[in-house]
Amino acid sequence: MAKAPNPEFEADCIRRILAGEHQLFHELIRPCERAIFFLLLSILHNEADAEDAAQETAIKVFRNLHLFRGDSQFKTWALSIARNEGLGRLRKTDRLREDSLDALTGEDSGDFTPAVLTSWREVPAEALEKQELAGLLREAIDSLPDIYRNAVMLRDIEEMDVCETAAALGITEGAVKVRLHRARALLQRKLAHKLKSFAPRHGLFGWGK
């Protein structure tokens, strides 16, 4: 579970870093490192590239710390820098393939029916602990189109709220909700048959009933 941000600690750290206590930067960025890496991994699809981009993101966050005004959470601001870094690398290597589904379906309409799989919390803890199930979930998430995978990683895995996720991805809150709905629907279709074997007697998600 993602650790809740501490705005007072962050503000004090930033003030002291800008005053010259640069060694505090590690304490400031550490709570964001996991989210930054997974966002970059979801964009770049390569662990080595994501690690390199994460390092560059940390450098850019440090160099631009004086520009942070506190209008959003520090983590959200850092993730927006990470996202720009990841997308910039894709453009440089001519690998940017933005999904066109949003333009075709009207992402901001908000007119949709919630998917059956509404939260990862619906998966029993004992099932999540199984290595095989964890592998299935990772594989299914990795197979999602970029725009859906990014939303799932931040909202469902990092447990950022809708507002934070929207700010980090540079989209509206309505778009976040629609992307999550579509991502969860895709995951449900991919996993429904496979997950039956994990809870044949209890009926995981009600599919075994």
Beta strands, then each sheet from edge to edge (+ up, - down):
end
